[in-house]
Amino acid sequence: MIATFKKSLRSSRLGYTLAELLVVILIIGIFAGTSSVIYRGLRQGRAPEREAQMLARWLTNLVTISNRTGRTFLLNVPGNVTRGYVEAIWLNPSGRVTYTSVYGGVFIRHGGAGVESLYTPQWGSMVPTITIRVGQGREVYYVIVSQSGRVRTSRFPP
């Protein structure tokens, strides 16, 4: 009886066949391809709006940090050049912080003026106010920073 048990252990399968492995790889490939198509569709569907919301959160965070620390910053968004980043330049002590586009969008100052906007926490104001156009192809969204440093997004310029 013990000999029969040992013989049955030796004759049983210890691995998978090549066909079984290929079927598993095929299923994983189909799943990965489907999920990447869905992810790309979600990412591109509302990209300017999401980009504008993320930029607005970044700007709100800058204003909050400025108010808490008492540091002034310049917001550098040129009015004649589209680029994939927005730059904040801290004053006293100096430093630079950059927001880079996540969804491949481009930023341009709406209204054309190429001056830097200055936020001063002492007065709680942004001078001059700024509207940033966030675009990707034909889709456009706007990030609006008011004189009091409040940040909002909009489908249409102010």
N, C-alpha and C positions, 0 to 999 in steps of 0.2 A: 504494500500500500504506500509506503514512504517512497519507494522507487518510482511509482506511477506519478506521485505528486511532483517529484523533482523533474521527471520527464515532461510533465505538462507545463512547468515553469519555463523550461528551456525552449519549448516550442511556441510559447505565447509571444505576441508582438511586443517589442520593447520601444518602438518609435513610430513616427508617422510616415506615411508613404509620400512620395513626391507629389502626387495628385492632390492629396489633402493639404499640403503646404502651399501649393499653387492656388488652390481655392481660397485659402485664408488670405494670402497676399492680394488676390484679386478683390476680395471684399474690402480689405483695408484701403486699397487704391481707389475704389469707387467711393468709399466714405470720405477720404481725404479730398478727392476731386470735387465732390458735391459740396462739402463744407467750405472749401476755398472759393467756389463760385458764389455761394450764399454770402460769405463774409465780404467778398469784394463788392457785391451788389449793395449790401448794407452800408459799407464804408463810403461808396461813391454816391449813394442816393441822396443824402442830405449833408454832404461834406461842407459846403460853405456855411450852412447854419451851425453845424457842430463846431467848425473852426472858429466862427465868430463867438460862440458861447464859451469856448475854451480860452480865447483871447480875452474876452470880457472878465472871466474869472481871474486870469493872470493879472489884468490891470487892476481889478478890485483888490487883489492881494497886495499889489504894489502900493496902492493908496492906503491900505490898512497898515502895512509895515511903515510907511512914511509917517502916518499919524501917530503910531506908537513910539517910533524912535526919534521923531522930530527932524528927519532927514528930508531934504528936497531932492527931487529928481526931474530930469529932462526926458521927455518922450520923443524919440527920434523916428519919425515916419516921413520920408521925403514925399513931396507932392508930385514929382514928375518921373519917379522911378518905381516900378513894381518890383517887389522882392519878396522872398519867402520868410522874412523875419521882421520883428519889431524890436527895437532896442531901447532900453531905459538906462540912462546914465545917472548914477547916484552922485550927489555932491556932498562934500564934507563929511566923512572921507569919501574919496572918489572910488568909483567902481562901475562895472557894466553888467547888466543882466539882459539876456536875449530870449525872446519867445520865438521859437522856430516852428514853422507850419508843420502840423501833424498829418494833414490830409492832402498835402501838395498844393495848397492854396497860395495866392499871392496877396500882398497887402499894399495899399497905396492910400495916401492921405486924400480924403474926399474934399474937393474945393480947391485943390491945386497949390495952395500956399506951402512953401517948403520950409517953414520955420519950425523950430522945436517948441513943443509945449512944455511949460514949466509948472510942476505941481509943488505948491508950498504948503506944508502942514500948518504953519503958523496962522495962515489965513484960510486954510482949508479950500484952496481954489486952484483950478487948472487954467492957465492963461497962455495962449489963447485956447479956447475949447477945441476939441478935435473929434473928427469923424473918420474912422478908418474903414475903407472899402475892402471887404474880404471877397475874393473872387476865385472861381475855378471854371474856366470856360465861359459859358453864357450865364451861369448862375452867380448872383451877387447877393451879399448880405452886408450889413453895416454894424459897426461897433461905435457907439456914441458916448463920449465922455463929456459930461456937463461941466459948467464952470465950478460947481461945488464938488467935483470929483466923483460924482455918481456915474456908474457905468451901466449901459443897457445895450441890447441888440435890437435890430429892426430889419425888416425886409426892405424898407424904403428909407432914403436919406431924410434928414430933418429939414 
